[in-house]
């Protein structure tokens, strides 16, 4: 049983204002593994006031010192890498090797990148007869999801600290234990009291209170587009800045000249990774009609090899959601070639790796984000048809293009309405900007572009 009895506010663990708690359930065996306080609007207000009070001193702290605190934080995350991985696996259900390499490893790399940026970024520049200052935006309210619990925290907290902002974090209620480990590391790293604050709680209570708080200058949210719209409306009414990383329905476009077997196998692996709970997953595979059936056979065979080794989805609610989409795909006429709605285990929130063929662009499973291990395969007649299908959703977060010639793939990728495209299986870059077009969000995370979200610009004319 892992839990803290309190909330981390103003440099110390303190009791919540209310008595309610949130139980954390292991998705593998459905057992309660921890409890955390269900923070209230009063707790959020206390945390925001602490962040506001700490802001002047932290904003005035030299960037080199902020970089030193981030370096110390990165080193502590390295030292606690095994504990982080075990905690993520326990509350999210991800297989331990994946938690070690991705759930723990990627946030460490991101924290290191912001330690370097804090020390090297030009917070001041000359433009003609002006000096342009890049200053912290102020108090940040960060609301993070459960699918990559530590990565999403670090992707918001690290640039905020590097910029000189103070922050209040409200993590997802399904995975709060990882956030508590992170708060311990922040404390050990010597980040001053009030600069970072953690309030665990429910979205409609603590999350809403944080988004609405008049002393929060920027709301940074990662989650569903539906919730993002509500946060955007609240922020718009107060004329405060938002950074929204929302849903996706990314296209994996396999051009006729591509290595089909490699493109299909990597594409299936991408969708099944993290049990399909990845906003940027390539959940729509687009294949030329001449090689369509070959691709379907390859994808079905690849998916069948995973079995239940991918781990469960995060909760019973999420399992029901994914199963509902599978049933809807069948009802709308898609051909099931792997998996299905039946669970591969009696216990745990498992969903079988599922592949649909004969999917048409207007089907629900080709338009809406499922957030589970479900791949849809669509056929296209020519390159213009492929582009029309790839761009034919309300989302534009990520995607992939495969071709025998890199220049051909790049030319197609440049025409896609999406924020990030992997060319022939290009590796994830923790310093490249990540974010979406259309209803996939506003703003960017990671690297210098992510840092810019937490800065205001002031020009002095001479």
N, C-alpha and C positions, 0 to 999 in steps of 0.2 A: 504494500500500500504506500503510494507516494503522494504526499500532499503538503501544502503549507496552510497553516491556519489563517494567514493574513494576506494582505495586499502589500506590494512594495511601493511605498509612497514617501517621498522626501528622504530617501536614503535609509529607510528602515522598514521592517515588516511590521504591519500594524493590523489590528482586527478590522473587519468590514463593519459598516454601519448596521447591516442587517444580519439575520441569523441563517438565511438560506444558503444552501451549498449546491454545487454542481458535481454530480458523480461522473467519473471518467471510466468508460467501459472499454475493455480490450476486444477489438472486433474479431479476433481469432476464436476466443472461447466464450465471449459474451459475459465475462466476469468483471465486476467492479474492481479497478486497480488503484483508484485515487479519488480524492475529493478536494475541491477548491471552493473558496468563498464566491458566492454570487454577488458581485459588487452592485451597488445601487447608484442612482444619480447623485446622491450625497457623496459617495466615495469618489465618483468622477470629478465632482466639483473640488474636493479636497486635493486630488491629484493635479488638476489643472492649476489651482492656486499655487501649489508647490512649484510646478513648472514655470509659471509666470514669475514667481519670486526669484527663481534661479536663473532666469534668462539673461539679465544684464551682465552678470559676471561671466557666464559661459560664453556669451556672444563676444565678450571682450577678451576671452582667453586666446592667446596666440595660436594660429593654426598648427604650429609645431607641437604644442602641448596637447591639442586635441588629437593630433596624429599619434602621439605617444600613448594616450588613453586607448585609442582604437587598436594600436599594436598590442598593448597589454591584453585587451579583450580578445583579439585574435589568438594570442598565445594561450589564454585560458580555455578557449574553445578547442584548441588543439589538444590540450592536456585532458580535457573532459570528453574527447571525441567518442570513446566507447560508451560512456554513460549517456551521452546524447543519443547515439544510435539505438541503444537499448530502450531508452524512453520513447523515442519516436516509434520504434517497432511495437512497443507495448500499447500505445494509445492510438496509433494509426493503423497498425496491422501490417506494415510493410516488412518484407523479408529482411533479416538483419544485414546481409551483405549489401543490399540496396541502400539501407539506412546508413551504413558506414560510408559508402562511396558518395552517395548523392545527398541524403538528408543531413549528414554531418559534414561531408567534405566540401560541398559547394558553398554553404554559408561561410566556412572558414576562408575560402578563396575570395569571396565577396568582401568579407570584413578586412582582409589584407589589402584588397584593391582600394578600399576607402581610406585605410591608414596611409597609403601612399598618396592618394589624391589630396587628402587633407594637408599633407606636407608640401605638395608641388603645385596645387591649383593656383591660378592667378586670380586672387580675390580682388585685385585692383588692376586697371588697365588704362592706358592713355588713348583717347580718341580725339584727334585734332587738338582743340584748345580745352578739352574736357578730361577730367579724371572720372572714370566709371568705377564705382564701388559695388561689389557683390556681397550683400549682407544677409544674415539669416532672416528667414521669413517670420520667425517667432516661435510660438508654441504649436507643436504638431500633435494632432490626434491621429493615431495609427490604428487601423482596424484590419486584422489579418485573418486569413482563412486557415483551414485545417489540412489542406492537401500537401503542402510543403511547409510544415509549421515553423521550423527554424529559418529556412531560407527566406520566407516571406517577412519574418521579423527583421532579420539582418538587412534585407534589401531596403527597408524603410528606416530602421534605427541608425544604421551605420552612416548613410549620407546625411541624415538629420544632425547627428553628432558632429560629423566632419564640417558641416556648414555653420555650426554654432547655434543650432536650434535646441530647444528643450522639447521633451516628448512624453506623451501619455499613450501607452500601448494597451489596447483591448484585444487579446487574442481570441481565436475561435474557441467556443465552449467544448468542442470535441477533443481538442488537443492542447489543454492549458499547461500540462506538466512540463512540456518542453520550454514554454515561456518562463516558467518559474526557474528552471535551470539557467536560462539566459539571464534573468534578473540577478541571480547569484553571481554569475560571471561579471556582469556590469559592475556590481558592488565591489567585487574583488579587484577589478581593474582600476579602481580609484576614481571612477566618474563621480563628480561632486553630487551631493544630495540635491534632489529635486530636478536634476537634469534629465534623468530617466525615471519613469514611474510605470508601474504595472497594475492594472485593474482587471481581474478576471470577472466575467459576468456574461449575461445573455445579451444577444444583439439588440433586441427590442427595448432593453432597459439600459444597460451600460453603453452599448454601442450608439444608441440613439442619443443618449445624454451627451456623449463625447462629440458627436457630429453637430449637435445643436448648441454646444456651449459657446457663449459669446466671446470668451477669452481664448478660444482655439483659432489660430490664424490660418492653418492649413489642415485639411482632412485628407489623409492618404488611405485609400481603401482598396483592398483586393478581394474580389468575390463575384457574385452573380451580377449580371446586367440589371436585373430587376431591382436589387438593393442599391446598386450604383446610381440608378435613376433617382431614387429617393434621397440619397445622400447629396447628389448634385442639386436637387431642388432645394434642400435645406441650406446648403452652402450658398446657392445662388441668391436666396432670400436675404442672406446676411452679407452678400458680396465678399465671401471668403474664398480663398484658393482651394482647389481640389486636385488630387491626382488619383485617377481611377484606372485600375487594371482589372478588366472585366472578362466576359466570356469569350469563347472561341469555337469555331467549327472549321478547323484548318484543312486546307486541301493539300494532298500529296500527289503532285502531277507527274506522271511517268510518261515522258515523251517516247515516241516510237524507237528512237535511237538508243535508249537507255539499256543498261544491263538489267533486264526485267527481274531475274531471280534475286539479285542483290537489292534492288529497289523495293520489291515486295517484302522480302524478309526483314529489312531494316524498318520498313513502314509498319509491319505488324508489331515488331518489337517496340516501336515508338508508342503505339496505341496501348499496348498491354502494360507498359512501364507504369509503376505506381498504381496498378490496377485500373488504369484508364483515367485516374483522377488528376489529370493535367490539363490546364486550360489551353495550352498550346499544342496539344496532341493532334497528330495528322489523322483525324477521324474520317476524312473522306479521301479515299484512294481513287484517282482518276486514271483510267487505262484506255488506250486506243482500242477501238472495237475489234481490230484484227487480232489482238493478243489478249482479249478480255478473258476468255475462258481459261487460258493458260494461267493468267494472273489469279483468277479465282481459285484454281486448284492449288497453286503455290501458297496462297494466303490461308486457305482452309487447313492445309497440312502444317503450316507454321503455327497457327493458333492452337491446333490440337496438341502440340508438344508442350504447351504451357500448363495444361491441366489446372490445378488449384495452386500451383507454385508461385503465382503472381501475388498471392495474398488476398485478403478480403477487401471490400469497400469499407468505409469508415463506420457506418452505422446501419441499423435496421431501416431507418428512413431512406438512406441513400440506396440501399439494396432494393427497396420497393420502387424507388424512382427508376432505377436502371431496368429492372424487370418490366416495369410498365412500358418503357420505350421499346424493349424487345418485343413485347406482345403487340404494340402498336405497329411496329415494322412488319410483323407477320400479317396483321389485319389489313395493312395497306398494300400487300402483295409482294413484298420483298422476299427473296429466296434465302432461307437459312442454310448456310453451308458449314458452320461450326458453332458449337455452343448452344445457347438457348436460355430460356428463363429459369429452368430448373437449377437449383444449387448443387454443386458437386460435393457438398458436405452437409451433414445434418446439423452441425453446430458451427457458428460463426457466420459472418455476413459475406459469404462468398458468392461470386457471380462467375459463371463459366466464360472463358474467353470466347467471344461471339463475333462471327463474321456474316454479313449480309451481302448477297449479290443481287443483281437485277434491281438495284436501287435507282430511282429516278430523282432528279433534282428537287422536285416539289414535295417529296415525301417528308414526313415529320422527322424521321431519323437522319435525313440529309440536311435538315435546316436547323434543328435545335440541338443545343449542347446536352449530351447525355451524361457525361462525367462518370463513365464506367468503361469496362473493357469491351467496347463494341466498335467494330470497324464496318464502315459502309463502302462498297465498291461500286463506282459509277463508270459507265462507258462514255467515250466521246468520239465524234466522227473525225474532227480535224482540230488543228491548233486553236482556231477561233472559238470552236465549240468548247474546248477545254478551258479556255480563258473565261468564257461566259459562265460556265458551271463553277469554276474556282471562285469567281467574284460574285456569285449569285446567292450570297447570304447576307444577313445584317451584320455579320462579324468580319473582323480583319485583323486577327492577332498574330498568326504565324502561318507557316506553310513550308512546302518543300518542292523542289523541281529536280528531276533526274533526266539526264541526256548523255549521249555518247560524247558530245562536244560541250565543254564547259561554257563557251561563249553562247551556244544555243540555249543552255539552261538559264544563264544570266539574262539574256534578252527576254525570255519568257517571264522570269521572276520580276523584272523591272515593270512589267505590266500588271502585276498582281496587286490588288488593293489590300495590302496587309503589311504589318509592321516589321516582320522578321521572316526571312526565307532562307532555308538551308539548301545549299547547292550540292547535289550528289553526296548527301550525308555529312555535310559540314559539321564540325564539332561545336558544342555550346561554348560561347565566349562570355565569361562573367563580367567583362568590361564593355560589352557591346550594348547599346540601348535596347530595351525590351518594352514593348507596349503596342497598342493597336490602333487601327483605323476604325471608323464607323462606330458601331455599338460595342466594340471591344475596349473602349476606354479613352482616357484623356491623360496625356503626359507620358513620361518614360521613366523606367527604372534601370538601375545598374550603370556603372561607369560615370563619366563626366556629365552625360545627359541626365542621369538620375540625380546627381548632386545638384544640378541646376534647378530642379523642382523645389528645392528647399532654400533657394536664394531669392532675394529681392534685388533690384537694380536701381542704383542712385547715381546720377551724374552731377558733377561739380564743374561749372564753367569758369575759366580763368581768362 
